[in-house]
Amino acid sequence: MHAGLPCVATDVGGNAFALEGGACGKLAQPGDSDSFEKALEDLIVSPASRDEYGSLAKARASSVFTPEAYVEKVQELWLGKLRGR
């Protein structure tokens, strides 16, 4: 995402969060290879979509997935553990 490339992922784990529910990348249904193929094909045939998803992915990564945000979440986790939460 930081590279500004469009992302395709299956809708499992934190992928929907990372891609804002598909707003900044393509989400395919888990176990559905046709869905994944369609998502890839959509990006292959549309340079405008590739550019748009790439730009949105980079913006999301630059604002949400930063070293500072990571450190903050780790601190929250450890402080919560220390406080018995």
Secondary structure in CASP SS format (residue, H / E / C, confidence):
PFRMAT SS
TARGET T0000
AUTHOR 0000-0000-0000
METHOD secondary structure of the structure
MODEL  1
M C 1.00
H C 1.00
A C 1.00
G C 1.00
L C 1.00
P C 1.00
C C 1.00
V E 1.00
A E 1.00
T E 1.00
D C 1.00
V C 1.00
G C 1.00
G C 1.00
N H 1.00
A H 1.00
F H 1.00
A H 1.00
L C 1.00
E H 1.00
G H 1.00
G H 1.00
A C 1.00
C C 1.00
G C 1.00
K E 1.00
L E 1.00
A E 1.00
Q C 1.00
P C 1.00
G C 1.00
D C 1.00
S H 1.00
D H 1.00
S H 1.00
F H 1.00
E H 1.00
K H 1.00
A H 1.00
L H 1.00
E H 1.00
D H 1.00
L H 1.00
I H 1.00
V H 1.00
S C 1.00
P H 1.00
A H 1.00
S H 1.00
R H 1.00
D H 1.00
E H 1.00
Y H 1.00
G H 1.00
S H 1.00
L H 1.00
A H 1.00
K H 1.00
A H 1.00
R H 1.00
A H 1.00
S H 1.00
S H 1.00
V H 1.00
F C 1.00
T C 1.00
P H 1.00
E H 1.00
A H 1.00
Y H 1.00
V H 1.00
E H 1.00
K H 1.00
V H 1.00
Q H 1.00
E H 1.00
L H 1.00
W H 1.00
L H 1.00
G H 1.00
K H 1.00
L H 1.00
R C 1.00
G C 1.00
R C 1.00
END
